Amino acid sequence: MLPATKIIEVEDLGSTSQISNIDSDYPVSYRTLFLPEPQAIDTFYTDFAPVELIQIVNVALNKPVKTSDELNTSYSGTNAVDGIISNESRWVSIATGEHWIEIDLGQEYNIFSFKTWIGSGGTFGYAIPTFNFQAEINGEWKNIVSVTGNSNAQYGAEFQAIVTSKVRYFIPAYAGNQVRLYEIDVSAKIKI
């Protein structure tokens, strides 16, 4: 018995369309309908074609971390990957020196973006002006995104996709560089 067919009409949005509520337990395919004008009698269809379904996943969520330091045990690095943005659940570094948080993703992922939320007292603030987002490649840390002059406490960036199993948020030593990281999100596209 064939699975029930569900028809979803999607407006032509170019090469990418986002559709929610897809049941990935069943095959997904598409075809294009061309209607020359709204009142036309003739319509044209293409053959059905398979669709690759992907899900964007925070691959850093609840993964093991190492940090350069922490202000105290209440503000450990694990707080920065627990999915909670709150004053009680953040990594806070000491006030001086270089700081970093390393996240072991557990396996290789094709990552393409990251986001950070910085703040104190339950609000976003104390933006980190200079930092590097790094990936471990062949045993060495490589800068994927290097930022100077940042004033955004909710920073995010996309980059050319890279395959890695470890990432690091690195802040060099400079005056006033204490880190108050609510959360870091590292995104990968996962085929489903």
N, C-alpha and C positions, 0 to 999 in steps of 0.2 A: 504494500500500500504506500503510495506516495504521500509525503507530508503535505499538509494544507499549504496552499499558495497564499501568500500575503502580498498584496500590491501596495507599494508606497510610491506616491508621486513625488518627485523631487524636481524642483526648478533647476534649470541649467545654471550652474554656478561656476562653470569653467571645468578644470580638470579634477577638482576635489569637491566632494559634497559630504557633509556630516549628517548621519542618520542615527537616531537613538532608538532604543528598544528593539534591537535585533537579537534574535535567538540564535546564538552561534552553534547550537546543536544541529541545525539544519543548513544545507548548502544555500549560499546566497549568490544570486546572479542578477544581471541587469540587461535591459535592452533599451534602445533609444527609439522614441516615437517622434516623428517629424510631422507636424501639421502645418502646411504651407501658410495658411491664414485661418483665423478663428472659425469661419463659416465653411471651410473647405470640406468637400465630400471625400477626397482622397487623403489617406494617411499612409505613411511609410514607417516600417519597423526594421530594426536591425535584428540579427540573430542574438539569442541570449549569450552572455559572456560571464565568466566567473568574476567574483569580486573578492579581493584580498581584504579581510577585516583586520584592523589593527586597533589596539587599545593603548592609550598613553598611560603609563604607570609610573608612580614615584618609586623607583627601585632602591632608594635610600631608606625608605620607611622601615623602622624597627631593625635596622642592620647594625652589626657591631661597629663600634667606633674606637679610635684612639685620639687623644688630644695632647697638645703640647703642655697644657697646664689647666688648672681650674681654680677659681676663686675659693671655693670650698665644695665639699661632697654633695651639697644640695643642688649645685649648679654643674652637674657632670655632663659630659658630651652626649650621653645617651638621650638626654632631654631634647637635643636638637634634631633627633630623627624619630620622635615618638608620635608625630602627627598632631601635637597639641601646641597651640600658640597661646601661652599664658606666662605670666611673670614667674610662677612657680616651676614651670617646665621649660627651662632654657639653659644653654651653656653660657657661663660667664667666665672669662679668662681673668688672669691676674692683670695688673695695670701696666706692666712694662714688658719689653722683649717682643720677640716674634711669637705669633700664635698660629695654631693650625688645628683643624679637626679632619681626621682621615676616616673615611667610610669604606668598609669592606663590603662590597655589593654581593659577595657570596658566589658569584659566577660572572661570566662576561656578558655585558649588555651593550647594545648599540645606543648610547646616550646622545641626546641632542640639545638639552637645555638644563638650566638649574635656576632655582629661585632661593632667595634668603629673606628672612624677616628678622630685623634687628630692633631691639628696644628695651625699655625698662618701665616699671610701674604700670604695666598693662597697656602701654601706648607704643607706637612705633616712633623711633628716634635714635639718636646716636649712630647715624649712618657710618659705615666703614668707608673712608675716602679712597684708600689704596689697598687692593687685594688681588690675589690670583685664584682662579678656579683651575685646578690641576687634575690630570689623569695619570695614573701609573701606566707607562708603556715600556715594555721590555725592562722592567725593574727600575726605571727612572721616572721622576716626576716631570711632566711636561706641562707648560702653561697652555691652557685651552682658551681661557679668557683672562686678560690682564686689564685691570681698571685703575685709573687714577682720577681724582677729582669727583668722585661719586658723592652725591648728597641725598640719595634715595635710600631710606631705611627698608624699603620693600623692593629689593633689586632682583631683576630676572634677566636672563640672556639666553638666546638660542645661538647655536654654533653648528658648524658642519659635523654631522654625526661621527662618533668615534667609538670604537669597541674597547672596553676596559672593564676590569673587575674591581678597581679601587679608584676613589676620587679624594681630593683634598681641597679644602678651603683654607688658603694660606694668607696670613696678614703679616707683612714684614714689620720689623721694629721701627717705630717712630713715636713721637710724643703723642699721648692721648689715644692710643690704639686699642684700648680695652674692648673686648668683644662681648656683646650681650645678644647672643644668637637664639632667638625663639625657635627657629626651625630652618632646615635646609631641605629642599626638594630637588631630586635629580631625576629627570624624566627620560624614559626610553619608550620606543614604540615596540609593542609586543604583538606578534601575529596571534590571532585567536581562531 
